[in-house]
Amino acid sequence: MPDLSHIINKLPEAITRSLRKTNPTEVKEVLNKVKPNKAAGCDLIPPRVVQLSADVLCYPLSKLVNYVLDAAKIPQQWK
């Protein structure tokens, strides 16, 4: 995974302040706001499935987002 610390160090303070850890409640709120009638993304998962699975997905997704923020590295598969 490429190191992103050099980018984070150069970001304005306002942006770095918004890059804060999340929690399952915040992730669930975002997942519930997904518009179910939109097309599936490149992962081919229909938005309705994401929305209906919010209770199950919120914890692992919050852990994943927090890990990426702590490590300051984006996994290669995400590129």
Buried (B, 14 or more C-beta within 10 A) or exposed (E): EEEBEEEEEEEEEEEEEEEEEBEBEBBBEBBEEBEEEEEEEEEEEBBBEBBBEBEEBBEEBBBBBBEBBEEBBEEEEEE
